[in-house]
């Protein structure tokens, strides 16, 4: 059995949001980028998805934009947000 600290098992994702891929199968947004593996949350917004989370428990929050327009499906871009939203 793996050691648990604060509800986290290294390498596993316990919190997160799931999405539905083009093939109709579920996927976890936490696998899109390692900088948002913990506390992952995804919100559909216009022609893409705003993805938030952190790389480790208690880490700074990252904000990513995942494009969904024709020609940019799955393109991930870091969003610049004011420091007060990052948790630093």
C-alpha positions in Angstrom: 0.0 0.0 0.0 1.3 3.4 -0.9 1.9 6.1 1.7 -0.7 8.8 1.8 -0.1 12.3 2.8 -2.9 14.8 3.0 -5.0 12.6 0.7 -2.4 12.4 -2.0 -0.6 9.4 -3.4 2.4 10.3 -5.5 1.7 9.8 -9.2 -2.0 9.5 -8.7 -4.8 12.0 -9.3 -7.6 12.1 -6.7 -9.1 15.5 -7.6 -9.8 16.5 -11.1 -12.3 17.1 -13.8 -13.0 14.7 -16.6 -13.7 15.5 -20.2 -15.2 13.6 -23.2 -12.8 13.1 -26.1 -13.8 13.2 -29.8 -13.9 9.4 -29.6 -16.6 9.6 -26.8 -14.2 8.2 -24.2 -13.7 9.9 -20.8 -10.3 11.5 -20.0 -8.8 13.4 -17.1 -7.8 17.0 -17.7 -5.0 16.4 -15.2 -3.1 14.5 -17.9 -3.1 17.5 -20.3 -0.1 19.1 -18.6 2.0 18.1 -15.5 1.8 21.7 -14.1 -2.0 21.2 -13.3 -2.0 17.6 -12.0 -3.3 18.5 -8.5 -6.7 20.1 -7.8 -7.4 20.2 -11.6 -10.5 22.1 -12.7 -11.6 22.7 -16.3 -14.3 25.1 -17.5 -15.5 25.3 -21.0 -15.3 28.9 -22.2 -16.1 29.9 -25.8 -13.9 28.1 -28.3 -11.8 26.4 -25.6 -11.3 25.4 -22.0 -9.7 27.2 -19.1 -7.7 24.7 -17.1 -6.4 25.3 -13.6 -4.4 23.4 -11.0 -1.0 23.0 -9.6 2.0 20.7 -10.0 2.1 19.6 -6.4 -0.1 19.9 -3.2 0.1 23.5 -1.9 1.9 24.6 -5.1 1.1 27.8 -7.1 -1.9 27.6 -9.3 -1.4 27.5 -13.1 -3.9 28.7 -15.6 -3.9 27.2 -19.1 -6.0 27.7 -22.2 -6.7 24.6 -24.2 -7.9 25.6 -27.7 -10.8 23.9 -29.4 -11.2 25.9 -32.6 -10.6 24.2 -35.9 -6.9 23.8 -36.4 -5.9 24.3 -32.8 -7.6 21.3 -31.1 -5.7 20.5 -28.0 -3.2 23.4 -28.3 -2.2 24.4 -24.7 -1.1 27.9 -23.8 -0.1 29.4 -20.5 -2.4 32.2 -19.4 -0.9 35.2 -17.6 -3.0 36.1 -14.6 -2.4 38.6 -11.7 -0.2 37.2 -8.9 -3.2 37.3 -6.5 -4.8 34.4 -8.4 -1.7 32.1 -8.4 -1.5 31.3 -4.7 2.2 32.3 -4.6 
